Amino acid sequence: MELALGMAAKTAGQTGINPAVGCVVVKDGRIVGLGAHLKRGEGHAEVHALAMAGEEARGATAYVTLEPCSHYGRTPPCSDRLIAAGIARVVVAELDPNPLVSGTGMAKLQAAGIETEAGVMEAEARRRSEPFRKFITTRLPYVTLKTASTLDGRIATASGDSRWVTGPEARAAVHAMRHRHMGILVGIGTVLADDPSLTTRLDVPGLHPVRIVADSALRLPLDSKLVRDGAAPTIALASGAADEGRAEALRAAGVEVIRCGIGASVELQEAMRLLGEREIGSILLEGGGRLNGSMLAAGLVDRICVFLAPKIIGGEDAPSSFRFAGFERMADAIELDDVEVERYGRDVCISGKPAAGGGIG
């Protein structure tokens, strides 16, 4: 199961709104088949593992990170494939979190006389499948807030210089995070200051996320990289009061404009709902302090990753990672659960889930 989970982790980001799943087929103490779900609409992990195992699948045990599907979607049910291959035993890490189908795959296997077991390395599997679990149960994207700051919590100097807060190892890790998320969200202030590409740049080709800009007044420049480069789709989240002429100009340039609410500001909860409707199941939030604070306040952040550089900038006007009203008592501060600490070169990444849903108030 550890091997299956490792294979699933390697394909995270490639399967769209589908979960990343791994499968290992074992017979007489030997691994005879390996497989991972590689792309939405193509064969699931079980299909690839059974193809490798061939006739040796008969009487074997299949270890799968997620309950085999029992329904027809873009591909036939994997439970039927396992039955037809003559698998004798199926061990899964977790049941399908989709309440409409959870348990039905195992029930179908059991009805065919196959021995089943669930819950092996379940905690690890659930941690890896969090984005899928949130989207399939709420139809809202899983949001990972990523920020990089100095030891004194600054993301740039008072002059706005932010190149570079962290070192190359940490920046490479962030590009890997972009590969694993379906969308990347920034505020219009970031675009106006840096004219970023918001693409995935690794030593090997990676997947580019959909570029999303929270831009209430539609100030996104027509000559910006997000509009001109064509590297990935770009979405502008606008307020209901944004000028329709600006919206038409951006649409003509290939940008999708989504109006979120009827007021002068982007209603973030509505924005997430509309992005979920477009099957953007996970978002990497790389905003400035104001957007980060607003997303936290709305309870829309599922995980926070803070990259800390061993630097101190100082300066009262230097921008920080989070801008919101704040708290008067330390006891009210937002705490993180499920905390992990990793090192990248000289930098450290501290990550975790906001306790009690991450809402500020």
Salt bridges, closest charged atoms under 4 A:
GLU56 OE1 - ARG30 NH2 2.51
ASP80 OD1 - LYS108 NZ 3.19
GLU94 OE1 - ARG133 NH2 3.32
GLU115 OE2 - ARG89 NE 3.49
GLU117 OE1 - ARG89 NH2 2.81
GLU124 OE2 - ARG127 NH2 3.36
GLU124 OE2 - ARG128 NE 2.85
GLU130 OE2 - LYS353 NZ 3.13
ASP229 OD1 - ARG211 NH2 2.77
GLU244 OE2 - ARG251 NH1 2.86
GLU244 OE1 - ARG259 NH2 2.67
GLU248 OE2 - ARG251 NH1 2.83
GLU256 OE2 - ARG278 NE 2.71
GLU270 OE2 - ARG273 NH2 2.64
GLU277 OE2 - ARG273 NH1 2.60
GLU279 OE1 - ARG40 NH1 2.81
GLU286 OE1 - LYS146 NZ 3.63
GLU286 OE2 - ARG178 NE 2.93
ASP302 OD2 - LYS134 NZ 2.84
ASP332 OD1 - ARG329 NH2 3.15
ASP338 OD2 - ARG303 NH1 3.18
GLU340 OE2 - ARG127 NH1 3.26
